[in-house]
Amino acid sequence: MAHTHTSKIELNVELDDNRIPEKLTWSAQDGGISNEEAKAMLLSVWDNKAKETLRIDLWTKDMPVDEMKQFFHQTLVAMSDTFNRATQDEKMTATMKDFCDYFAEKLELKK
């Protein structure tokens, strides 16, 4: 029988009295990350039984809007790369990359 390894990723959210995130930290021991602070996070999990995506989207109340725009752009680019690795669908990947370029242009992210 093959030996398995369990890897743990931990997310911690500190909330204010109105339950709005004030601080986000995360740890991933296998990646050498311990209590690293973040200003935003997007987590998607595929529910195979319901055939739907479950999501947790959080950002701290002091996350600057300009950084949120960069965060979304970089996330979209990363999703395009992941889509390509998962599906090898070059045509749709190119379409997604075109949208990422359009997104960046409209938000004036590329100088």
SULZI-V499424 format. One line per field, one symbol per residue. phi: phi as a letter, one per 20 degrees, with the letter a starting at -180 (. if undefined). burial: # if it has 24 or more other C-alpha atoms within 12 Angstrom, else .. A space follows every 50 residues. Layout:
phi: ???
burial: ???
//
This chain:
phi: .ffdcddddddccedefemegdbdcbcbgfemdclfecdbbcccceeffe lbedccdcbffdffffffffgfffffffffffgfffdleffffffffffg ffgfffeleee
burial: ..........#.#.......#.####...........####......... .......###.......#..###.###..#............#..##..# ...#.......
//
